[in-house]
Amino acid sequence: MFEQLRSIARQYEELRQRLELPETYSDPALYAKVERESRELQPVAEAYAAYTRACADMDAALELQADPEMRELAQEEYQLARDEKERLEREIRILLLPKGPNDGKNVIMEIRGGVGGEEGMLFAADLYRMYTLYAESRGWKIDVANLSETELGGIKEISFVVEGAGAWSRLKFEAGGHRVQRVPVTESGGRIHTSAATVAVLPEIEDVDFKLDLNDLKIDTYRSSGAGGQHVNKTESAIRITHLPTGVVVECQDERSQYKNKDRAMQILRSKLYEMEQARQNAAVAAERKSQIGSGDRSERVRTYNFPQNRVTDHRLSGDSKNFNIDRIMNGELDELIDALVTADQAAKLAGNSEA
């Protein structure tokens, strides 16, 4: 591990020096490339530098212990440096875990109302609001591709792209069935109902990653429409693309421009087909996709939103760490929950590495 760390530290320093060279900063494309590579290595390089400082502090404290007048202070400094060294070693092991191939990508999310009728669709709208608020807090941009609403403001289904640093690495944990327990606004008797919505999370795949054969596509145009007159367009700007070999259909009607809708629909189709191809190659990926989409049934869930008890429970976590305040979660304060999922995922990967 330490030889790898020394190599990373050398690469990082070389990249920082290259940024100062005239041939680098005079070429915007080259500068951006070197700066990106440097930024990727920076967390590990800085953690390793702090680790070496902690080791040096331990050695200095050991030397001071030879002086009777300094022994007590030196012992305290030694313990502090040792604790810091151990903390940094844990941090570095996590930083060195292999990155997922999609960690730097934007995200395509799909939310669909599941069982529960109108209440399931109202809950889907609440989930979309939750993700919108979370994206705003992270400085991410949301671009809606397709939206089908109900008269009461619920969402039958919505597709949208989340653009921003860290979007995939954070939002990939949202995939699955989301269950809600509450008294619906449509319930006159005050009874608690259980409904559900499903969330799918896909990495945004570019044309360079996956090529589409235009001969395999059937492209239709139609007029945008929506509940209550929303998203109505008098021109045929909405796009429906059918991938004939697989039957996968993607619609995009949010943009006024037919060209923009076509580009977005192609992007989403490319991501769906890329994932299907990956699923065929890897049975584990296929199982993961199935767990993401599910059937919308109440029993297929990763998370339960219990309004009467004012808590959100993530069923992939254990103990007290699996429950969260529902008001904060619904208002987009997801970092505490996602941090817990990231930590659990890292622990599982570390355990897997130690067994290998």
Order of alpha helices (4+ residues) and beta strands (2+ residues): alpha-alpha-alpha-alpha-beta-alpha-beta-beta-alpha-beta-beta-beta-beta-beta-alpha-alpha-beta-beta-beta-alpha-alpha
